[in-house]
Amino acid sequence: MDPDFFCLPIACHEFIMAAYFGFGALMNTVSVRMRNIHPQSSRAAKLSGFRLVFGGSHGMATVLPSPGDVVYG
């Protein structure tokens, strides 16, 4: 199995492989596992061409395209 991917359950016995970029609380292994995401490996990463933004009444974070910016996760 490719160490850059992990499995997400989509049915009782089916899984999909997907790359995942986490930031903020989703860099915490406990938070990730509480969402039923089980990484096969984890490492620091850089997402070029995006910026981190906070919005909404609860200050939820997301990343938006932004040439020249970088988000670390």
Secondary structure, DSSP 8 states (H G I E B T S, - for coil): --TT-EEEEEETTEEEEE-----GGGGSHHHHHHTT-EES-----EEEEEEEEEETTTTEEEEEEEEEEEEE-
